[in-house]
C-alpha cells in the first residue's frame, strides 16, 4: 500500500493535544456515550466502543476515566443525543479535507465548519466530493524509541493477527489494517506489551498534495486550527503533505 508515515505530524498533534486535554476528554466522553448507546458497554461485543477505548488510551486518557465514562453512559437514558456528521471540502490548491463531528446542535456545528473553511479561503463540497480520495483503514503507529521488540517480530505478530501492511520508517513502525480487523490487531499488539503512539480507524489519503506557496500553507493551517478548535469536531483528515 502506498503512502508514508505521519509520525512527525502525530507527535505535533500530541503536543497541541497536551495543551487542550480538556477538549480531548470531552470528545472521547461523547464518543463513548454514543458507542455505548448504540452497542452496549462491553467492548468485546462492541467494536465501536473498543475503537474509542483504543483512541482514548493513545491520547493518554486514564483507565479510570474511561471506565467512569462507560458506566455513566450505560446508566444515562436522559443525556444529550449526539449526532455524527461528516463534512467534505477543499483548502488552498485543492487540498482535500474531511471533517468528522459529533454534535447536539447541527446548526452550530455547520456554522463553525463553514466559517473555518471560509476564513482560510477554502470551500465546503458535497457529500462524496473528496472522500473517494481516501481509504478508511485501521492505523497503528509505534514509536521506535519506545519499542524494544525486533521489527520482524512486530511485523509477524501484526500480520498473524490480521494486519494488511507493515512499514518501517526512520522513527516509527506503521501497521495498517482493514477496519474490521483493527481491534484484533490492536489487542494482539497490546497483549504483547507494544506501546502505541496512535491507534485508530482513520482516513488515509491515496495521494498527497504539496503546497509550495507559503500563503497557501498559512491559509490551510488556519482552516485546520479553527476546525480543531471546535468542541464539536472529532477528527480532521486531509491530504496535505506536511513533511514536504
N, C-alpha and C positions, 0 to 999 in steps of 0.2 A: 504494500500500500504506500502511495507516495505521500510526501509531507515532511515536516520537520518538527523537532521537539520545541515546545513553547515553555521550557522550564524557566528561562530567564524572565519571561512575562509572568509566569505563575509566582515567582519569588517577588516580583514587583507588585503584583496584586496582593500578596500576603502582607507586604509592608503597608499598603494602603488599607487593607482589611484590619490590620492590627490597630490602626488609628480610628477604626469605626466598628469595633466589635459589637457595639450595641445594635447596629443595623443588621449585622450578620446573624446575631442571636434572634432578632425579631423575624427575619426572613425564614430562618430554619424552623423557628417555632410555628410559623404559619404553614410551612411545608409539611411539618409533622402532623399538624391538625388536619390538613386536607388528606394526607395519606392514611391516617388512622380512620377518618370518617369514611373513606372510600373502601378500605380493605381490612380494617381491624388493627389491633395493637400488637400483633405478633409478627415481627419482621421475617420470620422463617416462612410465613404464609402470605406475606405482603411484600412483593418485590419493590413497590414504590417506596414503602417505608424503609426497607433495607437500604435503598439507594440514598434516601435522605439522611439516614444514620451515617452512611459512609461519607457523605458530603460534610456532615457535622463534625465527624472525627478529623477529617482532613483540614477543617478550619479550626481545630483545637477547641471545639465545644466540649466541656466536661461531660463525662458519662452521666453524672447525677442530674445535670441539666437536661440531657436527652431523655432520661428516664422520667423525670418530672413532666416534661412536655408530652410524652406518650400517655402517661397516666391522666394528665389533665384533659387531653384530647379525648381519651376513651370515656371519660365521665362527663364531658361537657356536651349537652344537647342544645344549648341556647347561645352558643358562641356565634360570632360573625360568619357569614357564608362567604368564603373566599372563592373567587373565580380565576382560573388561569387563562390568560390572554397572551397571544403572540403577535408582535408587530414586525414587519419587514420593511426595509428601506435601504437607501443609498446615502453614503457620505461623499466627500470630495473625491473626484477622479473615479467614481463608480465603485468605491469600496462597499461591499455588501455587508449589511448589518441585520442581525436578528435579535429581537428583544423579547425575553420571556418575563411575564409579570404575574403577580399573584395579588389580587385586589378585592376589596369590598366596595369599591366605588369606581365603576368603569369610566365615568366621565372625567373624574380627577386624573386617573391614570392616562387616559388618551390625551388629555391636555398636556400633561407633563412630558409624555413621549414626543408629541408633535412639537412642543416648544424646544426640546433638546435638539431635535433634527433641524428645526428652523434656525436656531441660534448658531449652529455650526455649518450652515449652508448646505444641509442635506435635505432629503425628501422622503416621505413615507410612501411605500409602494403597496400594491395589493397583495393579498394572501397568495403565497407561492411565487412571488416575484423574484426572490433571491434564495429561498430555502433549497431550491434544486441545485444550488452551487455547494451545498454542504452534505455531509453524510452523518447520520446520527450513530454514534459509536460510544462504547464504554472506553474511558481513557484513564489509565493509572500511571502516575509519574512517580518515579523513585529517585531520590537524591543519592547519587553515587557515594558522596561523603558520609551518608548516614547508614549505608548498607554494606555489610562485610561479606555477604554471600557472593560466590563466584557468578559472573554474568551468565555463563552457560547453564548453571543450576537454576537460576531465576527463570531463564527462558524456558527450560524444560518443564519446570513447575507450572508456569503460566500456560504453556501450550497444552500440557496434560489436563489442566483444569478447564480448557475450552477457549483460550485466547486465540485471536486470529493472527496477531503480529506482535513481534518484539523488536525494539530498536535500541541500539546503544548510541548515546550521544556523549559528548565530552564530559558533561557534568551530570548526566541523568540516564535512566532507563525509562523507556516508554512501552507500556503494554496496551494493545488495542483489542477490544472485544466487540462482538455483536451485543447490542443492548440486553438481549435475553440471557446472555452468558456472563454479563458483568458481575453479578453478585457472587456467582460460583467462583470466578477467578479472584475477585477481591477477597473473599473469605479464605481461599487457599493461601494467598499471599499473607494475609493477616495471621493465620494459624501458623505459618512458617516464621513469624516474627519479622517480616519485612516491613520497614517503615515506609509509609506512602505520603508523599508531599501533596498529592492530589489524587482523588478517586471520585469520578462522577460519570454519568452518562451525558455526553456533550455533543456539540455540533462541530465537526471538523471540516474546514474548507477543503475543497478539492484542488483549488489553486489559490495562490496568494498574490496580492496586489502591492506593488511598491509605490511609495509616494516620494518623489524627488523634490517636490516643491515644499519648502518649509511652511508656507502659508497653509497648504492643504493639510499637512501634518498637524499644525496647530488647530485648524478647524475641526479635524476629526477627533483630536484629543478633547476638544471642548464638548463635542457630542457625547463621547464616551464618559467623560467625567460627569456631565449633567445626568445622563442615564443612570450611572452607578450611584449617584447621589440621591436618587428617588427611592423612598422606602418601599414602593410597590414593585420595583424591578428586582427580579430574581437573578437573571443571568443575561449577559450581553455577549453575543458571538459576532465575530467579524473576520474578514479575510485580508486584513492589512498585515503585511509582513513587517512586524515591529523590530525584527532583528536585522533589517537592512542596514 
